[in-house]
Amino acid sequence: MVSVRLRDGRSIRGLAKNESNFDLQLQGLDGRLYLLRRDEIAGEEREQKSLMPPVEASQQEMRNLLSYLSRLTGTEAKPSEASEQLGGGVPFADLVDPKRGECRPTMAA
C-alpha cells in the first residue's frame, strides 16, 4: 500500500503495481489505474501493515479452508451462444467433461 501526495494537492491511496525511477503505476482503492510521472509526486508513504486482516480460525477450520481452496479449479467453463451456433467440430461438453476412456482433443501446433 502506498499513499501518494501529488503536487496539485490531490492524494491517492492504493497498491503500487509497477514503478521505475521515472513513473509509478498505482491502482487506487477506487479501482482506477493511475499512471503517475515522478515529477507529479510531491510525497510518498509506504504502509507496512497489510490490508488483509489476520485469519481468526481454529486449527480444524484452517484445515477445512485449505482443503476447500486446494480443490478450486477456477471458473466453470460454459459454451457461448456463438460457439453453439457454429456447429461441427468437437462438442464443447466433450472438452469440458470427457467420457471415461476418451482423450481430450488437442490443438495442432
Residue pairs with C-beta under 8 A, 6 or more apart in sequence:
1 13
1 14
1 15
1 46
1 47
1 49
1 51
2 13
2 14
2 15
2 16
2 24
2 26
2 44
2 45
2 46
2 47
3 11
3 12
3 13
3 44
3 45
3 47
4 11
4 12
4 13
4 24
4 26
4 36
4 41
4 43
4 44
4 45
5 11
5 41
5 42
5 43
5 44
6 12
6 36
6 40
6 41
6 42
7 39
7 40
7 41
7 42
8 40
12 26
12 28
12 34
12 36
13 28
13 29
14 26
14 27
14 28
14 29
14 30
14 34
15 26
15 27
16 24
16 25
16 26
17 25
17 26
17 27
17 33
18 24
18 25
19 25
21 38
22 37
22 38
23 35
23 36
23 37
23 38
24 34
24 36
24 38
24 41
24 44
25 33
25 34
25 35
25 36
26 33
26 34
26 36
27 33
27 34
28 34
55 62
55 65
57 65
77 92
77 96
79 92
79 93
83 92
84 92
90 105
94 102
94 104
94 105
95 104
95 105
98 104
